[in-house]
Amino acid sequence: MGGVISPSMNLEPEKTGTDFSALGVARVLAGLTILALAAVAVLVVLDVIPRTAFAEVAGKTAMVAGICVVSAIAIGFLSRR
């Protein structure tokens, strides 16, 4: 039976459950960013963080979130095959 390939044979490599897609990484990063922003907002509402301090940090937090989103998108484009 040398060299005969039956139509039922699958020549594609099997995918494992541990394959992380770039979109999955982006969703995880987005979820973590949302949770972090929500935690900061709760701390401001409860006056654990003063509003004046939050005003200083809010811009930086938004910039860090933007950097995470842009990085995740860039990783997604680079990891496409």
KEFI-374647 format. One record per residue (C-alpha): residue number from 1; chain; residue in one letter; x, y, z. Coordinates in steps of 0.02 Angstrom, whole numbers, plus 32768, in hexadecimal, padded with zeros to 4 digits. Layout:
! residues N
+-----+-------+------+------+------+------+
:  nr : kette : rest :   xx :   yy :   zz :
+-----+-------+------+------+------+------+
: NUM :     A :    a :    X :    Y :    Z :
...
+-----+-------+------+------+------+------+
This chain:
! residues 81
+-----+-------+------+------+------+------+
:  nr : kette : rest :   xx :   yy :   zz :
+-----+-------+------+------+------+------+
:   1 :     A :    m : 8000 : 8000 : 8000 :
:   2 :     A :    g : 808B : 8079 : 7FDB :
:   3 :     A :    g : 8055 : 8128 : 7FAC :
:   4 :     A :    v : 7F9A : 810D : 7FA8 :
:   5 :     A :    i : 7F37 : 8191 : 8006 :
:   6 :     A :    s : 7E83 : 816B : 802C :
:   7 :     A :    p : 7E05 : 81FA : 8026 :
:   8 :     A :    s : 7DD8 : 81DF : 80DB :
:   9 :     A :    m : 7E88 : 8207 : 8119 :
:  10 :     A :    n : 7E9A : 82B3 : 8168 :
:  11 :     A :    l : 7F40 : 8306 : 813C :
:  12 :     A :    e : 7F1D : 83A2 : 81A2 :
:  13 :     A :    p : 7F74 : 83AE : 824B :
:  14 :     A :    e : 7F01 : 8396 : 82DF :
:  15 :     A :    k : 7EDC : 8433 : 8343 :
:  16 :     A :    t : 7EF1 : 842A : 83FE :
:  17 :     A :    g : 7E88 : 8484 : 847F :
:  18 :     A :    t : 7F1E : 84EB : 84BB :
:  19 :     A :    d : 7F2B : 8553 : 841C :
:  20 :     A :    f : 7F12 : 8608 : 8450 :
:  21 :     A :    s : 7ED9 : 8679 : 83C5 :
:  22 :     A :    a : 7F08 : 8730 : 83C0 :
:  23 :     A :    l : 7E51 : 875C : 83CD :
:  24 :     A :    g : 7E47 : 86F8 : 846E :
:  25 :     A :    v : 7EDC : 8756 : 84B4 :
:  26 :     A :    a : 7E8C : 87FB : 8483 :
:  27 :     A :    r : 7DEA : 87CA : 84DA :
:  28 :     A :    v : 7E48 : 879A : 8578 :
:  29 :     A :    l : 7EA8 : 883F : 8577 :
:  30 :     A :    a : 7E08 : 88A0 : 8559 :
:  31 :     A :    g : 7DB1 : 8844 : 85E7 :
:  32 :     A :    l : 7E40 : 8864 : 865F :
:  33 :     A :    t : 7E44 : 891C : 862F :
:  34 :     A :    i : 7D89 : 892D : 864C :
:  35 :     A :    l : 7D97 : 88D8 : 86F5 :
:  36 :     A :    a : 7E27 : 8949 : 8728 :
:  37 :     A :    l : 7DC8 : 89E6 : 86F6 :
:  38 :     A :    a : 7D2E : 89A8 : 8752 :
:  39 :     A :    a : 7D95 : 8987 : 87EF :
:  40 :     A :    v : 7DDE : 8A37 : 87E8 :
:  41 :     A :    a : 7D30 : 8A81 : 87CE :
:  42 :     A :    v : 7CED : 8A23 : 8866 :
:  43 :     A :    l : 7D7E : 8A63 : 88CF :
:  44 :     A :    v : 7D57 : 8B16 : 8898 :
:  45 :     A :    v : 7C9E : 8B02 : 88C0 :
:  46 :     A :    l : 7CC8 : 8ABE : 896D :
:  47 :     A :    d : 7D40 : 8B50 : 8989 :
:  48 :     A :    v : 7DD4 : 8ADD : 89A0 :
:  49 :     A :    i : 7E26 : 8B3E : 8913 :
:  50 :     A :    p : 7E03 : 8BF9 : 8919 :
:  51 :     A :    r : 7DB4 : 8C43 : 887C :
:  52 :     A :    t : 7E46 : 8CBB : 8865 :
:  53 :     A :    a : 7EC2 : 8C2B : 8863 :
:  54 :     A :    f : 7E51 : 8BCB : 87EC :
:  55 :     A :    a : 7E4C : 8C5F : 8775 :
:  56 :     A :    e : 7F0A : 8C59 : 876A :
:  57 :     A :    v : 7F0F : 8B9E : 8750 :
:  58 :     A :    a : 7E78 : 8B8F : 86DB :
:  59 :     A :    g : 7ED3 : 8BD1 : 8643 :
:  60 :     A :    k : 7F67 : 8B5F : 865F :
:  61 :     A :    t : 7EF4 : 8ACB : 867A :
:  62 :     A :    a : 7E9A : 8AED : 85D7 :
:  63 :     A :    m : 7F40 : 8AFA : 857C :
:  64 :     A :    v : 7F7B : 8A53 : 85C4 :
:  65 :     A :    a : 7ED7 : 8A02 : 8592 :
:  66 :     A :    g : 7EEB : 8A47 : 84E2 :
:  67 :     A :    i : 7F9D : 8A05 : 84D8 :
:  68 :     A :    c : 7F5F : 8958 : 850D :
:  69 :     A :    v : 7ED7 : 8958 : 8489 :
:  70 :     A :    v : 7F4A : 8993 : 83FD :
:  71 :     A :    s : 7FCD : 8912 : 8431 :
:  72 :     A :    a : 7F4D : 8887 : 8430 :
:  73 :     A :    i : 7F12 : 88B9 : 8383 :
:  74 :     A :    a : 7FC6 : 88C0 : 8344 :
:  75 :     A :    i : 7FE8 : 8813 : 838C :
:  76 :     A :    g : 7F4B : 87D5 : 8336 :
:  77 :     A :    f : 7F85 : 8814 : 828D :
:  78 :     A :    l : 8034 : 87CE : 82A4 :
:  79 :     A :    s : 7FF9 : 8722 : 82D9 :
:  80 :     A :    r : 7F87 : 8706 : 8244 :
:  81 :     A :    r : 7FC5 : 8682 : 81CE :
+-----+-------+------+------+------+------+
